[in-house]
Amino acid sequence: SLMDAGIPTKAAVAGVAMGLVAGEQGDYVILTDIEGIEDAYGDMDFKVAGTVKGITALQMDTKLKGISTEILGKALNQARQARLSILGTMQRTLNASRPELSRYAPRMYKITIDPDKIGAVIGTGGKTIRSIIEETKATIDIDNDGTVIIGSPNEEAARRAIEIIEGLTKEVELGSIYTGKVTRLMDFGAFVEILPGKEGLVHISELAEYRVAKVEDVVKVGDEVTVKVINIDELGRINLSRQAVFDKLSQMPGARVEDSLSKDYPFKTRR
């Protein structure tokens, strides 16, 4: 049920299907909770759903020309008794929605991005958004006002889609620390992708605390490194420093600086 899945509902709802067998002389029998054969050979399929306070939905199929108010009233009364019986059993089993959404329930999230960044999420000819959908298996709908709706059969995939979208739309912040992957090696340094589609240069002089002779002696393509944004020039080019992260770590009480850095730090990094 919705309550078992952790969906917040105002009240429990139950339904029952009522049937009718009408005689040629005006006699009739109203059936409660009909099955397939009773539906097939009976004269009415009357579905009634509701809470303990009242009816929320009705639907009727009948093979007769019409149903009298007498039959309708009795059918509604029997349906109420059946509904309350079902609801009583439900309440004894689970009297409120579970506090957390079931791990098996589909996820739906809404985030807001800068409308000017919509193009970055969609990409040329929809290439970027298609790649996100292919990777995460999530559904993504973007409105012109920047509202993004992400749907997914599981939370992990939805969170991954959100992470990618936020990475594509948020700006790199000067002075912030990020963990990224080395994408290219040059004689003068290494390029590191700190956000999706956003690379920065770690100059060879900023790779380590000691003098580095060759970039490849310290890092290789695919390595995950933690860096600090030390400058963003007027052209938007990002300069990064790995050495600055060593400096920050060494200033912490009891910290020990190793020859290499991993993403596990006693301070928060950004992705």
Helices and strands as residue ranges (DSSP letters): E 14-22, E 28-32, H 36-41, E 44-50, E 55-62, H 69-93, E 107-112, G 115-117, H 118-122, G 124-126, H 127-136, E 139-142, E 147-152, H 155-169, E 177-186, E 189-195, E 198-203, G 204-206, G 215-217, E 224-232, E 238-241, H 243-250
